[in-house]
């Protein structure tokens, strides 16, 4: 399953020494970029998103340098907007057709959902592949473009088969799936006329991260068995005779402990996956290495958790403050039933206020996500990369053409998270 033959790439020049990838972007600049972008998303009803995504990529690309030469991103926000509108023209009839079928066959609606889910799952994999092609063809280094061939449909069929196997094996086949995906993607990726390939093996990934899978299965099965034992024992256990509030507190504490454990396991898994992926990348004789720190990625994720909780807490206080203010105003004007009367009549003001509050929360969490899951992770990963045999890219000829933004549009139309 993992067998491969490494291509034979000869280099006329003497092998060069290792080169460290640099990142010189400022956290404050990026924070201001995404905060301003979120506010513009709010006033433009979300349409600024396409320009915000473009600005984020341009910021990350230009802040990343290899041997003193920064990457360039040449994508445009209007390309993403046109791709999104074109994708809507494809997706809207599909949604409408399913809606009409569901009306005509209400009893079979549950069965009709399965083929729709399978179709959109495959469609999403196609979109993800095409979106990667778009981003690559908008990425330039030393004046030479990255580009990509291959079939999005072929990738979608492979993804469907592999995810089915991963589901059947309860995630055990995930390392081999990722190795197969990367071999297909990198086997169709080029930097100018320099072909890419992927040397990583699923077995190597499993040996590094398999213990996390075993630990996760043990925790899930253990928690399920414990709950089942309590339910089965019924009144025989002292726990079952405790007050409902006490039982709820115990369950809550167990839940918090499990979440905390997985809060550590997930960044460890991602760090292992990032290092395995980087170390498997090849362009001709050029190879990559990574010394990504587990502690740095764990700290970044826990900062994400903490800041997200802080944002939610501040938002909750503000919402409660507005509610209490409304009650105080109603009491001061001698109309204590004012709020209830407005809400009962379905007035627009309470509805708009509620939607605005939730929208502000979503935008604030989006800013936090872009800071810690996009910029900070990018910074940690690229700063850990060392390149060997960079001389293989010294005499690369320019090839490849810019791809359309249809894949990006399909990803947006299917509401798939991205940056």
N, C-alpha and C positions, 0 to 999 in steps of 0.2 A: 504493500500500500504506500510505503514511503520511499520506494526505490527511485533513484534518479542518477543520471550521469552528468557530472559537472562539465560544462562546455570548456573547451581548451582555448583560452585567450592568451595570445602571445603579445608581449609588449616590446617595442623596439628600444624604448628608453630604459635607463636604469631604474630599478624600483625605488620609489620615494619613501620617506619616513612617514610615520603616523601624523595625521593632521586632526586637530581638535575642532569640532564644530562650535561656533560661538553664537551667543544670543546676547544682544545689547539693548533690548527693549526695556523701557521703564514701566514698572507696575502702575505708577500714578497716571501715566499717559494712557495706558490701556483702560484703566478704571474710568477715566473721564470720557474716553471714546464710547464705551458701552453704556455708561449712564446717560450721556447726551443722546445716544442712539435710541435708548429705551423711551426717553421723553418724546423724541421725534416719532417713534412708533405709535405712541399714544395719540398724538395730535393728527397723525396721518392715517389712523385706523389700521395700522399694521403694514401699510405699503412701504414704509421706509425700511422694512426688514431686509429687502434685497440689497439696498445700498449699505446697510449696517454690516451684513454678512461680508460684502465685498471689502469694506474698510477693515474689518477684523482680519480677513485673510491677508490683505496688503500689509497691515501692521505686523503680523506674525512673520510673513515671508521676508519683508525688508529688514526685520530685526535679526534674521538668521543669516550668518555668514559662514562660508566655507573657504578656507585659505585666503581670507581677506575680501572675498567677493560675495556680496549679499544676493539672496534670491530675489526674483522679481515676480510680482503677480499682476497680470494684465487683464484680469476679468473686469467686467463692468456691471453695475447694478441693473441697468436697463436690459442687459442680456438675461439676467435671472428673472426679471419681471416678464419679459416676452416669453421665456421658456415656461414660466408658471401659467401664463394666460393660455398658451398653446396646450399645455398639459390639461388645463381645466376643460378645454374643448374636447379632449379625449375622455376624461374621467366623468364629466357631468352626464353624458348619455348613459354611461354604465350605471351610475348611481340611480338615475331616473328609471332605467329598465328594471333594476332590481326592486325598486319601490313599487312599480306597477305589478310586477310578478308577485310580490308579497301580498298586495291587495287582492289579487285574483286567487291566490292560493294561501289563504291565511293559515290553514291547518298544516300546510307543508312548509311554513315559514322557517321553522327551526332547521329542517333539512336543506332548505334553500340557502341558509346562511353558510353551510359548510363549503359548497363549491365556490361561493363568493369569497370566502376567506382564503381558500386555496388559490383562487385566481389573483387576488390582490397581494397575497404573499409572494407569488412568483413575479408579479408585476413590480413589486417593491424591489426585489433582487435585481431585476432588469434595470430599474431606475438608479439603484445604488451604483451599479457597474458603469452606467452611462455618466452619472454625476462624477465619478472618479476620473473618467476620461476627460470630462470638461475641465476639472481642476488641474489635471496634469498638463493639458495643452495651454493653460494660462500660466504655467510655471516656467520661468526662464532662469538659467544660471550661465554666466559668462556669455550671454547673447545666444545661447542654444536652448531650444525648446524641448521639454519633455513631452512625450506623446504616447498613444496607446492604441492597440488594435484589439482584435478579439470580438466575440459575439456576446452581447448582453443577454440574448435569449439562451445561448448555451450556458452562460454563467447561472441564469435563473434555474434551469433544469438541474444543474449540479447542486445548487443551493437547496433546492427542494429535496433532492435525494439525501443529501448530507444531513439536513435538519431533521428529516424523518428518522435517520439512523441515530442521531444525537438524542432525539426524544425517546426512542425505544430503549436506548442504553442508559437513560437517565443522566445524560451529560458526559458519560464516560468516553464517547467518541469525539468530543469537542476538540482535543488537540490535533487529531488527524484531519478533522474537518478544516480547521484553520490552516494547516499545512497545505491541504489540497487547494483551498481558496487562494492562498498566497502564491502557490506555484502557477496557478492559472493566470492571476492578475500580473505578477511580475514577468511571467513568460511572454506576455503581450505588451510589456512596458519598455520604452526606449528613452534614452537621453541622446538626442540627435540620432546618429547611426550606431550608437553603442547600446546593445541589447541588455535588458535586465533579466535576472533569473532569481530563484529563491532556493537556498540550500537548507533551510530549516526543516527538521523532521518532526512528525507528530510524536514519536516515541521520546525524543529529547524533551519536548514540551511536557509530556506526561510525567517523565521522571522528575522534572523540576516542580510541577504543580499538582501531581496526582494526590499527594497527601492532603491538599486542601479539599479536593473532591471527597476523599474518604472521611475527613473530619466533618465536612458539611453534611454528608449522608448520615454520619453517626449522630450529629446534633438533631437533625430533622427527625430521624427514626426514634431517637431517644425521647424527644419532646412529645412526639405523637403517641409513643407507647405509654409514657407517663400520664398523659391526658386520658387515654383509653382506660388505663387501670383505675384512675379516679372515678371515671364515669361508670365503669363496670362494678366497682366496689359499692357505689351508692352510699347508703347510710352507715356502712360498716366502718368507714374511715373517719377518724376525728375531724379531718379537714372538711368533710361533707356537712358536719354539724356546725361549722363556724358561720358567723353572720355573713350575709351576701357581700357587704362592703369589704370585709376582711379577705374573702376569697378573691374579689375583684382586685384588691391591692396585691395579693400574692401573684395572681396571673399577670398583672401589670409589671411587677418586678421581674418575673421570669421573662416576659416579653422584652423588657429593656435590656436584660442580660444577654439574651440571644441576639438582639439588634446590635449591641455593643461588640459582641464576638464577631458577627459578620461585618461590622464596621471596620474591624482590623483585617479580617480575612480577604475582603474584596480588594483593598489597595495592595495587599501583598500579592494577590493573584494578578492584578493589573501590572504591577512592577515586573513580575516574572514573565508575563506575556509580552510586555514592551521589550524587555531585553532579548527574549527569544526571537521576536520579530525583527528587531534591528540587526541582530547578529546573523540572521539568515539572508539579509538583503545583499544583492550583488548587481553591479553593472560592469559587464566584462570582467576584467581582473580586479576591479575596485570592490573592496569588501568593507563592511561596517562592523563596529563593535560598540558595546554599551556597558557602562558601569553604573547604571541607574540605581540609586540608593532606595532600599525598601523603606527606611525611616523617613526619607524626604517625602515620598509619595504618601505614606501613612499620615504624616503630619499635615500634608496638603488636604487630604480627604477629611480629616477631623476638623480642620479649619472650615472646610465647606459645611460640615454638619453644624458646627457651632454658630457660624454666621447665619446660616439658614434658620436655625432656631431663634436667633436674636431678631432677625427680620420678622419672623412670624410673631414673636412676642411683642415687638413694637407695634406691628400692625394690629394685633388684638387689643392692645391698650388704646390705640387711636380709635378703633371701631367702638369700643366700650365708652370711650370719652365722648364720641359723637352721640351715642345713644343716651348717655346721661345728660348731655347738653340739651338734646331734644326734649327729654322728660322735664328738665328744669325750666326750659322755655315754656313748655305746655302748662306746667304748674304755675309759673309766674304770670301767665296771661289768663289764668283762671279757666283754662280749657284742658283739664287732665286727660280727656278722651281724644285730644287732638291727633296724636300719633296713631292710635288705634282706628280713629275715624278715617284718616288718610289711607292707612294700610288696608282697611276693610273695603273702601271704595275703589281700591285698585289704582290709586293716584300714581302718576308717573314719577313723582319726586322720590318716594321711598325705593321704588324699583331701580331708578337711575343711580341713586346713592349706593345701593347694594352692589350693583354691577360695577360701579366705579371703584368701590373698595376692593372687590375681588380682582379687578383688572390691575390695580396698583400692586396688589400682592404678587400676582403672576409676573408682572414686569420687574419687580424688585428681586424675586427669586431668579428670574432670567438673567439679570445682571450678575448676581452671585454665581450662577452656574457658568456663565461665560468667563468670569474671572478665574474661578478655581478649576473648572473642568476643561477649559479651552486654553487660556493663556498660560496659567501656571503649570498645567500638565505639559503643554508644548515646551515651555521653558525648561522644565526638569528633564524631559526626554532628549531634546536636541542638545542641551548642554552636556549630556552624558555620552554623546556619540563621538567616537574616534574613527577616522577614515584611514584605510591602508591601501596603498597602491593608487593614490590619487593621480599619479602620472598617466594612468589608463584613460583619463578624461582630458588629457592635454591636447589631443589632436582629433577631436570629435567633429564630424561634419554635421551641418544643420539639416534636419529632415523633419517630416511631420507637419500636419496642418491643424489649425484650430478647430475643435469640435463644437457642436451646438450645445446650448444650455438646456436642451429638452430633458435630459436626465435630472438636472437640478430642479426643473419645473415639476416633474413627476414626483420627486421626493417631497417638495413643498405641498403639492396637491394631495398627497397621501398622508400629510401631517406627520412626517417622519422627522425627528429631531436632527438637527445638523447645525453647522456654523459656516 
